[in-house]
Amino acid sequence: MSSTVGKVIRCKAAVAWEAGKPLVIEDVEVAPPQAMEVRVKIVVTALCHTDVYFWEAKGQTPVFPRIFGHEAAGIVESVGEGVTELKPGDHVLPVFTGECKECRHCKSEESNMCDLLRINTDRGVMLNDGKSRFSINGKPIYHFVGTSTFSQYSVIHVGCLAKINPAAPMDKVCILSCGVSTGLGATLNVAKPPKGSTVAIFGLGAVGLSAAEGARIAGASRIIGVDLNPKRFDEAKKFGVTEFVNPKDHHKPVQEVLAEMTDGGVDRSVECTGSVNAMISAFECVHDGWGVAVLVGVPNKDDAFKTHPMNFLNEKTLKGTFFGNYKPRTDLPNVVEMYMRKELELEKFITHEVCLSEINKAFDYMLKGESLRCIIRMDG
């Protein structure tokens, strides 16, 4: 048994003291896990746009001081009362949403939106007792989406941890705990393109490229990338994208451009920008009779869009997805196995690597648009 079980652990963490200010490497105290909680040694984490978005805190409820981070891989250090599925030494992926396995959503084969553990960006404490497990000199430091992986140790609800193959390289599969799975699942689980079909991907950031990777795996014959930034086109070829459309290059709506390119419309489209204009285009560009559009991007709070009801009557289908419709504990281990079987390629998503002490470089890379995913090693 580990000598740290049941004791407070002191470790390094990158703390955000206020919105938009560089993170500070601090010595933090991490309390032992309570009932249904697990303390995890975070081996490697990655920076996602969601971390940056809530760190900037433009238009959201600011919760500071806070430890961000939610794409990661780690090793179970100790477990709290009632935890039976995990034990010390297990390899896990922390996930920003969970699977309690008891609620109606978890028991449904059609949903992954757990009532108990669905993402909550405003909550900075644990569900068990409404308190933080992080502190500095007795002052609480708040959690982020239940994971807080920018700390060398974190306490996480058991329902937000996917147990994975210990042979899987953590510095690769860590990126499956958010963005890559979201895009991949949007295509494979929701759009479900038949082999040989035509797929349009709106937005060629990390999530959009993951959706393209899903279309490649599904055997799509044409994968059309739509983006306002032509610099993304070359990189997208690595992910199976075969053609590119920049809406700024045309004097007509991009959905009309795509319809002309594809004899009436694409078979499937996946929207990964959060722009309502892109959502309209993604829906209206699919072929009547069988076309399916899937919305992935998160819109602004007051956004709305309109489209003519005849689009639905002409048998176009519009769907939405959350985390690629993956149930975290049930499905993520299988996605890891896709990588282990070399069906899914992850290396091409990882553009930079830093150690914990250099974490602000990762923010700089992303803010400059230079990185898809920057890996942060927690031991330095």
N, C-alpha and C positions, 0 to 999 in steps of 0.2 A: 504494500500500500504506500502511496506517495506520502512523503513527510509533510506536504502542504494541505492534505485533505482536512477540511473543517477549520482551516486557518485563513486569515487574511493574507493575500499575496500582494507584495509590492512589485510593481513593474513599470515599464515605460509606456506612455500613451501620447498620441498627438491630440492635444486639446484645443478646441475652438472656443476661445474666451468671448469673442463677439463676432457679429456678422461681418463677413468679407475681410477679416484680418488674418494674417498668416497663422497657421496652427503652431502651437508651442509644445515641444517635447517635455513632458512633465513626469515626475514620479507619482504614480497613483496607487491607491489601495483598492484592491478588488475583493469584496466580501465573498464568503462561501456561498454556494448555491442553496436556495431554499427549496421548498416542495415543488416538484415538476420543473426544476431548473437544472442547468448543466454549466459547469465552468470549463471553458475551452481555452487551450493554448493556441492562439492564432499564429500560424506559421507564415502565412503569406496572405496579403489582401490586395485589392485592386481599387482604383478610383473610377467611379461611375459618374455620369452627368448628374444623377440624382443627388449625390453627395454635394457637388458643387452648387446645385440649385438651392438646396436648403442651407448651405453655408452662406450663400449670398443673402438669403432671407429677404428677397424682394417680393413682397406680397404674401408671404406666409407668416404664420405665427412664429416669432423668433423664440427659440428655446436655447438658452446659453447659460453657463458654459456646457459644452456638449462634446461627446466623442462620436465622430461620424464613422462611416465605413460599413458596408453591407455586402460586398463581394469578397469572399474569403474562403480559406480552407484551414482546418486546424485539427487538433487532437484533444480528445476529452481528457481533462485533468481529474475531475471529480463530478459526482452526480448528487442531486438532492433527493429528499424523500419522495418515494413514489415513482422514480424513474427506473423502468425495467428494460427498455429497449436499447439503452446505451450503457457502456461501461468504460472506465478509464482505459485509455489507449486506442479507442475507436477513432477512426478518421471521419471527419464530418464536414459538410458544407453548411454554414449558417445561411438562413434565407429570411428576407425582409417580410415575408408572409408565411403563414404556418398551416399546419394540418393537425387539428386536435384529434381527428378520427372519430369524434362522437357526435358532432352537430349534423344538421340536415345536409349542409353543403358537402361535408366530408364523406357522408354516407351515400351521396349521389354520385353516380358515374359521370354526370354531366357538368359538375362544378368543382372549382378549386378555391372558392371564396369562403374560407373558414369563418364561421361566426365569431369564434373566440380570438383567433390570431390573425385576422385580416390586417393588412398594413394600416398603421396609425402613425402619421408623421408628427403629430402634435404631442404624443405621449412620450415623456422622457424618463419614465420609471417602469418598474416591473409590475406585472399584473397581480402577482401573489399578495403583495402588501403595499403597493403604491409608493415604494421607495426605490432609490437608486442603489446599485451595488458598487458604484464607483465613488471615491471620495479623495480629496486632497486636504490634509490637515483638518479632517472632520467636516469639510464642506462638500455637499453632494455635487457630483458632475453628472449631467444627464445623459441618458441613453439615446440612441437614434434607431428608429424602426426595429427595436428589439435585438439588434445585433452588435453595434458599436465595435467594429473590427479594427479600428485604428488604435487598438490597445493590444499589448502582448498577451493579455488574458481578458476574457469577457465572459459575462454570465448571460445565458440565453435560455429561453423557454424550450423544453425538450421538443415541443411541436414545431419549432423553427429550425431544426437540425436534421439534415439528411445524412444518414450513415452511408459511406461510400467504400468502394474497393480500396484497401490500404496500399495496393500496388500503383494506384493512379497518381501521377505526379501532381502535387498540390499547386505548383506554380503554373500549371496549365488549367486544371479543372476548376480552380477557384473562380474563374470568370463565368462558370455555368450558374452561379447562384443569383444572377440577375439578368443583365442585358442580353447575353447570348441565348439563354434559354427562352427569354421573352420573344425574340425575333424568330428563333428556330421553331418554337412551338406554334407561333402564329401561322406559319406556313404548314408545318407537318400535321398539326393537330386540328387546325381550324379551317384554313383555306383548302388543304388536302388536294393539291394539284395532281391530276392524273399524269402518268408518264407521257412525255411528248407534248405537254401543254405549254401555253404561253403565259408567263407571269410578269406583272409589272410591280416593281418595288419603289415606293415613294419615300425618299430620304435615304441617303447612303452613309449614315453614321454607323455606329457599332450595332445597333438594333436592326437597322435596315440591311446591313451586310449579313447579319445572322439570318434574317428572313431569306436573303438570297442564297445563303448556304443551305437552308432548308429546301429551297426550290431545286438547287443542284442535286441534293441527295434524293429528292423525289423523282428526278429524271426529267425535269422540264426541258423542252427543246429550245425555248427562247426565254431569256430573263432580261427584262428591260428595266434599267435603272433610271429613275427620274430624280433629278437634283438640280438646285440652282447654282451649285458650286462645281464647275468643270474639273477642278483639281482632284475631285474624288473619283473621277471616272477610271483612271488608270489602275488605282488600287482595287477598285471594285471588280476588275477582271479576275483577280485571284479568287474571288468568291463565286465565280460562275456567271457573272453578269456578261451578257453577250452584246447588248446594244444600250445606247444612252440617249436620253432626251433631256435637254435643258429648256424648261418652259420659257425662259427669257429669249430663246432663239426663234420663237414662233409668234405669229400675229393672230393666232386663234387659241382657244382653250386647249390645254394639253390633252384633255380627254378626247378631243376631236383628232388631234395628232395621232394619238395611240390607236384610235379606231381605224384611221386610214392605214396605219402600219400593219394592222393585224386582221384585215378583212372583217371589220365590224366590231372589234373589241377583243380585249385579252380574256383568257379563261379565268384567271385569278389575279387579284391585286392585293397588296399588303401596304398599308399606309403607316409610316413610322416617323412622322414629323410633329404631330400635334396641331398642325395648321388646318383650320376648317376648310380653307380653299383646297388643300391637298386631299382632305377627306371627300369633298364633293367630287373632285377629279377622279379619285380612286374608285368611287362607286360608279360614276357615270361612264368610266372607260371600260367596264367589263361587258362582255358579250351578252345580248339578251338570250333568254332560254336556259342558260346554264352558268353564267358568270357569277363569281362570288368575290366580294370585296371584304377585307378584314381590317378593322381599325385597331391600331396598336398605340399610336402617339397620344399623349395626354394633353387635352386642350386647356386653354385658360378657363378660369372659373365661370365667366359669364358668356362663353362662346355658345353659338348655335349656328346651325346651317339648314338650308332648305334645298330640296330637290323635288322634281315633279313626281307625283304618285305613279304616273305611268311607268316610271323606271321599275317599280316593284311589280306592277301588273304585267310588265313584259318579262317577268321572271328573272330579274336580277336580284341577287341576295346580298344583304349588308349584315355583317357580323362584327362583334367586338370581342376582344380577348383581354384577359388579365394574366400576366406571367405565362403567356403561351399555353394556357389551360393545363399546365403541369401542376399536379399535386406534389408539394415539395418532398415529403418523406417517401411517398410511394413511387414517384416517377423519376426524380433526379438521379437516383442510383443507376437507372437504366440509361439515362443520357450520358453519364460518365462511361458506361460500358460501350456506348456508341463510339466514344473517343478511343477507348482502349482497343476496339476492333478496327480502328482506322477508318471508320465510316464518316466520322465528323472530324474536321480539322480545326484545331484551336490555336496553333502557333501563329498563324497569320493575323490573328486579332491583336496579338501582344506586340506593341511597337516600342515600348520603353520599359526600363526596370530601374528602380531606386531602392535604397534602404530607408528604414523608418525615419532616420535623422534628416533625410532629404525629401520628406514627403511634400513639402511645398513646391518642389520642382514638378511633381506630378500634377498639381493644380495649374502650374504655369503652362505645362504642355497642353493640358486640356483646354484652358482658356484661350490659348493661341491656335487651337484647332489642329495641333500637331500629332495628337495621339488618339488611337482607338481605345486601347487599354494600356495603362501603365501599372506594372506589377510592383508592389511594395513589399520587400522582404522585412520581416518584423524583428530579425535578430541583430539589426545594426542601425 
